[in-house]
Amino acid sequence: MWREDVLPYLWYPVLMLAAAASYAAMLRDGASPLVAAYLPVVAVALAIAALEIWFPERLEWRPQRGDVKTDLAFLVLVQVALQRGLAALCILAISAKMHAHAPSDLWPRSWPLAAQVITMVLAVDFIRYWLHRACHHSKALWRLHEVHHAPNILYTLNVGRFHPIEKSLQFCCDTVPFLLLGVAPEVIAGYFLLYATNGFFQHSNLRLRYGWLNYLVGSAETHRWHHARNPQNAACNFGNTTILWDLLFGTWYLPGAERLTDIGVMDVTYPKDFWRQLCTPFRPIRPIRPIRRQISAEKSFKASFAQALLSMRLRYLRLVSGIRVAVAARNPMQAQRRLLASILKSNQSTDFGREYGFARIRTYGDFVGCVPVSDFEALRPYVDADIAGNRTALTRQPPRQYVRTSGTTGQPKDVPLTPQHLRLLRRSNSAALAFQFGICPEAFAGGILAFTSPAIEGALPNGKSFGSASGIVAGNVPALVLGKFVVPSAVMSITDSRLKYLLILRLALSRRDITYAGAANSTTLLTLMTLYREYCSELLDDLRHGTFFLSDRLTADVRVAIRDRICPEPGRAEELAWLHITRRSVRLADLWPQLRMVATWTGGSASVALHALRTELPLRARILELGYLSSEFRGTITVGRRSGSGFPTLDTHFFEFVEREKWDCGVPEFLTLDGIRKGVDYYVIVTTPSGLYRYFINDLVRVQGYLHKTPLLKFIQKGKGVTNITGEKLYESQVLMAVRAVTEKLGRGTRFVMMLADEVARCYRLYVELDTGPTLSATCFARTVDEKLHEINGEYSAKRESGRLGGLDVFWLRPETAEAYKDFSVQQGQREGQFKTVAIAYRKSFPFDLDACVEGCP
């Protein structure tokens, strides 16, 4: 038990620490860096070689005489004579001179020796990581590097099997730069100590187990997979001393229970002796392709490098954003008070600021006493004054542009957006992406399918543009992310929804590697699949011939934008055609099998179609809450896997809350972030840097939990999503909860739900569009939903039992009713990219004729 369970975890840390301690001790005793480094390295190498005999990882990896002869030749002639001899005679002398004369600010010489050695390990490994990856992607470099992969066993001596040209190239990349920087000989020798001893462990046949160290060092457990013969597994774990760069750039690989069965190169005739291996890279014909990882087999090295930069950028943003969130979460009101004071001070000289005495406000109580709660219609005169040319009506800083959305009076709302607010929103949007990357890095490995509305739709009298919030958000993501967008922004300006979605579908079908999809409402992706099934033959013909069957209806700017993205792809067309032969029904998962994340709204009425969407997605795909956001402001960002809840943007917007019941009763009690409680529904009132002061947005949110002292918020529904016929106060969330409970019990999903209150008949009419499946009894469904509403809403139960409220009627809607209602709403002025349905309304005021869409109606 001791030999099997404990010793494998001890060999590496014990011997590595002993080598480092010996090096430090010999330096203190006056030994030269060369001697202090070489003696521990030789001792560790001999210890590993001895231990391999007693504790082998694989019996079949024990070397034969020919293996030892070849590896000794490489070790002596390449590792020692070429590189180590050069280091002993020249390099340390040069490094001493450069250390004395190089500019002092190029290397942190004042740091402790250990810190400098670790810094050099990280820096050298960064350079060697990319050189190593290049060796696996460049045919010329692979010819040299293939020598290192030629052995079909791993043991201590073959750590030195490198072609002398490759070894010289490594020396130029990872040693010369540090000599020129003036790195001290003790630091270079310390790096050599760690690199060499770790290398002996990496290639050893000693039974080793690293545990959590597999995420820190280039271990034997990870490096053995780098030598796998299987090209699907081999091009991974490129790190030498540390494995951190593999973790950062997505090439770390260590399967759990899977056993490595074979190592070496694919060419089984590759020579085994020393001299022939030196000559093999110069053969005129190379029948063996470089080892490539399966996922990146079709990517160029340039694309891999761009992906690595994106990964590094998002990891950096994740780190910075995580620190910012962690600090703010411990004292949310400090950030909120600072933000409010900044907004009031900046805008006290505006028309609004002078009218409501911003200069006199010192506390939150003063703010509540001086500034009334308002909606957009109350602020419209100030916005109109800004648009007319008075640039100090709402904010001292002139708006850069406006976000247009539908208004309650039929006149659109043009919400101002100042440069300061835009900068803060850009930071929040980047943080949201970074947290998404942290949750699922694979989602950013391929193409991004993002559904937005245009960022610029026109201009106002003051010359400033107006557009959609989703378009503005999409235009302010990091450039490396924007470069992955499958659909150019010009396509989003198409006003004909059907034409737009068909073109999006055509562009997306050409990309098998889509890994991320983002849409405000999940019905968007369902609509895409409906169109695919309807126009499958036309779209496949377009893929074969590089055309778009509705191109004559596109504007000139759209044609220019898609010109380089529409090209013949017969292979992809045949792949999709084969799906229709082998599948009864083609799903979204079949079109884009690598899809890993769908970012969408999961709260309120948007949750209705989630069940139907999940049945379309690949098993590994994750549905992530997009965050609470509207045209006026972004309320939350999703920082973790909590379903539907998010961290409030407390450094960008000032939040106030009123309990739903108190607001509905006309006795509001205003609360800040530190005063709201878990499980309670609140109306949101927000103050933004763009001039929305104490703005009532008519949204209900609920506290789902806490991050330190900061509540995590979940959007529940629009405030207007409540009806009251006889005093029952039935809320949209209650209707959706009841319908969801019944459909889940029946194993069905819904695409559209609408509850209409009939005040004349004093009853409710429930209209439901189910996903595909057997017909259900409307009567039984109505009875079950009614029973559930009895449990959820006590007033509803009392009114039903007293007879004051009539029974519930259920009507099945024809397929595509949800899309028809959406098209109708867009025509009435709602923005398609941010379309939200409210699942409960009064029948007399509901503008769409649902009765005409009931199954069986002519």
C-alpha positions, 0 to 999 in steps of 0.5 A: 500500500505504501509503495503504490499509494504514497511513494508515487506522490513523494518522489517528485517534490522530495527530489526537486526540493532537495536539488533546489536546497543543495543548489542554494547551499552550495552557492552560499558556500562559495561554489560556482553556479555551474558546479552548484547546478550540475551536481544536483542535476546529475544526482537527481538523474542517477536517483531517477534512473535507479528508482525506475528499476524498482518502481517502473510505470510500465514494464514494457518501457524498460530500454533495450541496449540499442535504446540506451546506446542511441540516447547516450549518444544524444545526451553526450553529444547534443545535450552536453557537448553542444549545449552544456559545454557551450554554457560551461565555456562561454555562456556564464562568462558572457552572462557575467559581463552582460550582468555588469553592463546591461541596463539595470531596468531590463531585468528585476535584479533587486528581486530575491534569487528565487523570484528571479529564477521563477520569473525566468522559468515563466519567461523561457517557457512562454517562448519555448511553448510557442516554439514547441507548438510551431514544431508541431505545425510547421513541416520543416520544424517537425522534421527536426522535432520528430527525432524527439518523438521517435522513441516508442518508450519513455525513460530517463535517458531519452530526455536528451534526444533532440536534433542538434539544429533544434537544440541550437534553435532552442538555445537562441530562443530561450537563452540568448535573450536573457544573456542580452538582458544581463541576467545573472549567472546564478539565475541562469544556472538556477533555471537550468537546474529546474529545467533539467531535473524536471525534464528527467522526471518528465521522460522517466519510466518512474511511477509518479503521481502529481495530483494538483501539481499537474496544474502547475508543472510540466509533469510526467503524467501530462508529458506522456500524453504529448508523446502519444502516437494517436494524433488526436491526443498528441499535440498537447501539453507543450510546457517544459518546466511549467504547464501554466501556458498550456492551461492559459492557451487551452492545450492542457490535456490529462484524461481521467481514467483513460490509459495511454496505450502507445507512444512514438510517431506514426511512421513505424519505419522511422530509424532508431540509431543515432546517425540515421536520425541526424540525417532523416530530417533532410530526406527529400520526401516526408510521407508523415504529416506533423502531429496535430490535435483533432480540434485544431487540425484544420486551423492554420498556425496563425488562427491558433495564435489569434485564438491564444491571444483571445484566450489570454485577453479574456483570462486577463479580463476575468482576473481583473473583473473578478478582483473588481467584483470581489472588492465591490461585493464586500462593501456595495454601498461604498461604491454606490454612494461614491457613484451617486455623489459623482453623478450629482456633482457632475450634473448640478449645473444642468437644467435638471440639476438646478431645478432639483437642487443637486448642489444641496444634496449631501446624503441619500435621504436628501436625494430621495427628498429632492428628486422625484421618481419619474418615467421617460415621459417625465424626462422627455422634455429634457431629452427633447431639449438636448436633441434640439441643441440645449446640451445641458438639459440632463447631463453636462457631458453631451450624449454621444448617441441615443438608444431608441426603444418603443414608448408607452405613448406610441412615440419612441423613446430616445434614451441618451448615452453619454461617453462616460456611461458608454465607457462604463458599459463597455467595461461591464460588457467585457466583464460579462464576456470574461465571466462567460469565458471562465464558465465555459472556455470552449464556447469561445474556441469557434465562431460566434453567432450573435443576434443583435439589432443595428447600432446605428439606425438613423440620426436625430436633429442634433446630428447624433445617431440613434440605434439599438442597445444590443447593437451598441453592446455588440459593437463594444466587445473586444476586437478579438471577440468581434472578429469571431462573429459569423454574421457582419453587422450590416446584415442586422440592418435588414428590416425584413425579418424573414429575409434577415434570418434566412441570410443569417442561417445561410452564413451560419450553415457554412460554419461547422465550428460555431461554439457560441450563440447569443440571442436575447430570446430563445425563440430566435434560435427556434425560429432559425430551425423552423426556417431551416426545415422549411428552406432546407433544399434551397440553402443546401443548393446555396452551399454547393454553389456559393449563392444565396437564393434571395440575394436579389432582395439584398441592398448593395451594402449588405452584398458587399459585407457578405461577399467574402463569406458566401462561397461554394462549400460542396463538402459542407452541403453533402455533410448536411444532406447526409444528415437528412438521410440518417436523421428522422429530424435534424436538430440544431445540435446536428447543424452545429455539434460543437455549440457549447453555450447559448447566452439568452434571457432565462427569466420572466416570459423568456423562460417559456421556450427554454424547454423546447430550446434544450431539446435542440441543443447538443448535450454539452451545450450550456444555457447561460443567463444573458443578464438583466439588461434593457435599453435604459441600462444594464442591470446585472452581469452573470458571474457564475453558474447560478441560474438566472441571477446576476451581480448588479452593476453597482459601479455604473448605476445607482439602484433603488428598490421598492417592495412590490406590494408596497408600490402597488398599494401606493405607500412606497418605501425606498431601499438601497442594495444593503436593505433588500432581502432574499426571496422578495420581489422589488420594483427597480428604480435606477439612476444612470450617468446618462441622465436618467434620475430615479427612473422607474423602469417597471421591472420586477427583480428578486434577490436569489442569494448573495455574493459576500454582502451584495445581493444577486438579482434575477429578473422576474417580469415586467411590472405591468405583467399583473392582472386583477379582475376580482382582487386575485392579483395574478402575476405573470410569474405565477402563470408561468410557474403553473404552466411550467409545472404541468408541462414538465410533469407531462414531459412537454415543452411550450413555445408561447404562453399568454394568459388573458384576463376577460373582465366581462366574463370574469375568467381567464383564457390561457393560450398555449403553443406547445412544442411538437408531440401528441395532442393533449386534452385542453380540459385536463390541462386547464384543470391541472393548471387551475389547481396549481394556481390555487396552490400558488395564489391564495387570493386566486383560490379564494376568488375561484372557490367563492365563484367570483372568478370563473373557471380557466379556459385553455386554447391550443395555438397553431404552430408559429403563432409565437413568430406571428405575434413577434412580427406583429409586435415589431411592426407596432414598434417593438425592437426585434433584438430585444423583443420581450413578451409579457405572458399576462394581459387584459383581453380588452386591451391585448392588440393581437387576435389570438382567437384567430390562431387557435387550432381548428379556427378557419 
